[in-house]
Amino acid sequence: MELIELYERVERNARPRMLENLEQLSAEEFVRELPTIGWGSIRNSLVHIPSSEHFWIKRILQGNADASFGRYEDYASVADVRAKWEEVASETKRFLRGLTPEQLSEIKTYQFIDSTMDLRIDYVVHHILTHEFHHKGQLMMALRTLGYEPKETDLL
């Protein structure tokens, strides 16, 4: 399966199911601090996913230093995150569609604060997707912890 097709399948199938599950939360549950979730709250963990995608595409692969995403507090609801994520996904797809198969295997060098990384473009995109699925699993577990029974969120 081609990378752009895989990305679009996640965007079309798995991501909306995850967001629909999260829309069940009350406003209080959305921002409640949960010690078992990586980013402190369901909202923060959810915002982290498209924020990271935005960072990897805009800053790492496109070299755009202005890759800000905003603060967690800027997102009061799942709908707010969904709207921003749709913008990010549009940018990601535009970027991917502009690449040839040869360019997908090109190496981009990125200087982090204390290290340099050589990153293959297609590997970065795979990382974005596995990162999303990792945190999706955490979010669905958080829902279960709060007493919800999330519907299936798999890719297929």
C-alpha positions as CSV (number, residue, x, y, z in Angstrom):
1,M,0.0,0.0,0.0
2,E,1.4,3.4,-0.9
3,L,2.1,5.7,1.9
4,I,-0.4,8.4,1.0
5,E,-3.1,5.8,0.7
6,L,-2.2,4.5,4.1
7,Y,-2.3,8.0,5.6
8,E,-5.7,8.7,4.0
9,R,-7.1,5.4,5.2
10,V,-6.1,6.3,8.8
11,E,-7.6,9.7,8.3
12,R,-10.8,8.3,6.8
13,N,-11.4,5.3,9.1
14,A,-9.5,5.1,12.3
15,R,-9.2,8.8,13.3
16,P,-12.9,9.7,13.0
17,R,-13.8,6.6,15.1
18,M,-11.4,7.7,17.8
19,L,-12.7,11.2,17.8
20,E,-16.4,10.0,17.9
21,N,-15.5,8.0,21.0
22,L,-13.9,10.9,22.7
23,E,-16.9,13.2,21.9
24,Q,-18.8,11.2,24.6
25,L,-16.8,13.0,27.3
26,S,-18.1,15.8,29.4
27,A,-16.1,19.1,29.3
28,E,-14.8,18.3,32.8
29,E,-13.7,14.7,31.8
30,F,-12.0,16.1,28.7
31,V,-9.6,18.2,30.7
32,R,-9.4,16.2,34.0
33,E,-5.9,15.3,35.1
34,L,-5.4,11.6,34.8
35,P,-2.2,10.2,36.3
36,T,-2.2,7.2,34.0
37,I,-2.1,9.1,30.7
38,G,1.1,10.4,29.2
39,W,0.2,14.1,28.7
40,G,-1.8,14.7,31.8
41,S,-5.3,14.8,30.4
42,I,-7.3,13.4,27.6
43,R,-7.3,16.8,26.0
44,N,-3.6,17.2,26.2
45,S,-2.9,13.7,24.9
46,L,-5.3,14.3,22.0
47,V,-3.8,17.6,21.1
48,H,-0.4,16.1,21.2
49,I,-1.1,13.8,18.3
50,P,-1.8,16.4,15.5
51,S,0.7,18.8,17.2
52,S,3.4,16.2,16.7
53,E,2.3,15.5,13.1
54,H,2.4,19.2,12.4
55,F,5.9,19.4,13.9
56,W,7.3,16.5,11.9
57,I,5.9,17.7,8.6
58,K,6.3,21.4,8.9
59,R,9.5,21.8,10.9
60,I,11.4,18.5,10.3
61,L,10.5,17.7,6.7
62,Q,9.7,21.2,5.3
63,G,12.2,23.1,7.4
64,N,9.6,25.7,8.5
65,A,10.7,27.1,11.8
66,D,7.3,28.6,12.4
67,A,5.6,25.3,13.3
68,S,3.7,26.4,16.3
69,F,0.4,24.6,17.2
70,G,-0.8,26.6,20.1
71,R,-1.3,25.7,23.8
72,Y,-3.4,22.9,25.1
73,E,-5.8,25.4,26.7
74,D,-6.6,26.7,23.2
75,Y,-8.7,23.5,22.6
76,A,-11.8,23.4,24.7
77,S,-13.4,20.4,23.0
78,V,-12.9,17.4,20.7
79,A,-14.4,19.5,17.9
80,D,-11.7,22.1,18.3
81,V,-9.0,19.5,18.0
82,R,-10.8,17.9,15.0
83,A,-10.9,21.2,13.2
84,K,-7.2,21.9,13.7
85,W,-6.3,18.3,12.8
86,E,-8.2,18.6,9.5
87,E,-6.0,21.6,8.7
88,V,-2.9,19.6,9.6
89,A,-4.0,16.6,7.6
90,S,-4.6,18.8,4.6
91,E,-1.1,20.1,4.8
92,T,0.3,16.6,5.3
93,K,-1.5,15.2,2.3
94,R,-0.5,18.2,0.1
95,F,3.1,17.6,1.1
96,L,3.0,13.9,0.5
97,R,1.3,14.2,-2.9
98,G,4.0,16.6,-4.0
99,L,6.7,13.9,-3.5
100,T,7.9,11.4,-6.0
101,P,8.6,7.8,-4.9
102,E,12.3,8.6,-5.0
103,Q,11.8,11.7,-2.8
104,L,10.0,9.6,-0.2
105,S,13.3,7.7,0.5
106,E,15.4,10.8,0.7
107,I,17.2,11.6,3.9
108,K,16.5,14.9,5.7
109,T,19.0,15.9,8.4
110,Y,17.6,17.7,11.4
111,Q,19.5,19.3,14.2
112,F,17.8,18.8,17.5
113,I,19.1,20.7,20.6
114,D,21.8,18.2,21.4
115,S,21.9,15.8,18.5
116,T,21.6,15.5,14.7
117,M,19.3,13.0,13.1
118,D,19.2,11.7,9.5
119,L,15.6,10.8,8.8
120,R,14.1,9.1,5.8
121,I,11.0,10.9,4.7
122,D,8.8,7.8,4.4
123,Y,10.0,6.6,7.9
124,V,9.0,9.9,9.4
125,V,5.5,9.5,7.9
126,H,5.3,5.9,9.3
127,H,6.4,7.3,12.6
128,I,3.6,9.8,12.5
129,L,1.1,7.0,12.0
130,T,2.4,4.6,14.6
131,H,2.6,7.5,17.0
132,E,-1.1,8.3,16.4
133,F,-2.0,4.6,17.0
134,H,0.1,4.5,20.2
135,H,-1.7,7.4,21.7
136,K,-5.1,6.3,20.4
137,G,-4.7,3.1,22.4
138,Q,-3.9,5.2,25.5
139,L,-7.0,7.4,24.9
140,M,-9.3,4.5,24.5
141,M,-7.9,2.9,27.7
142,A,-8.6,6.3,29.4
143,L,-12.2,6.2,28.2
144,R,-12.6,2.7,29.6
145,T,-11.1,3.9,32.9
146,L,-13.8,6.6,33.0
147,G,-16.5,4.0,32.5
148,Y,-17.1,4.3,28.7
149,E,-17.1,1.4,26.2
150,P,-15.4,2.8,23.1
151,K,-16.4,1.5,19.7
152,E,-13.8,-0.1,17.5
153,T,-11.1,2.3,16.2
154,D,-9.0,0.0,14.1
155,L,-7.7,0.9,10.6
156,L,-9.9,-1.6,8.8
